[in-house]
């Protein structure tokens, strides 16, 4: 049934069968969206939650394996306390309201980042949602919360350094694969595609290791306006690229591996 639905969607949106396995999104522009409408910033974040629901459903139906959303960075704690408090309340509401939707769509919820930084009630709500969807086998939805790419790499280095110190590991044995396995994203497919909304051209301390060979797509569309049509346009752009991974492509787009 899922394959039939996916094939119908590919035909409907004129997409090729090969899609990114792991899409990461920097959801930017909520505040500007609200400002343009003379609304409080939190109104933009609420509107952005509707985009999340729509894209999670679509990504799952298309058979994308993982969708990682940059929901709250470690730098976001520097925002005005009232805005942070409202964002935490919105996150709590989202978790309570969306678990049923996630289950209906066979979506498994995970998080990356320092969950211990979050208010206790949010931690409990997250754990409930994660446990409730743990058996789902479709899309993995990853919320990056109190997340820092540099902090994640630092923690990975500390884990490996501890093994060296204890004598379990030799320095010469450290590999890229070992570092990857020590990151919080180790159980996910490599990030194929990064989308950033609102037109900003930076990665903002997001998935610094994981984005090494990702295709990057920047759109001026503000996050609350980034819905099905925008996502399909982004996927078509991805499908029109020749991915070289540091090598060279031939006429049909195959790779010569690591030919640098």
Order of alpha helices (4+ residues) and beta strands (2+ residues): alpha-beta-alpha-alpha-beta-alpha-beta-alpha-beta-alpha-alpha-beta-beta-alpha-beta-beta
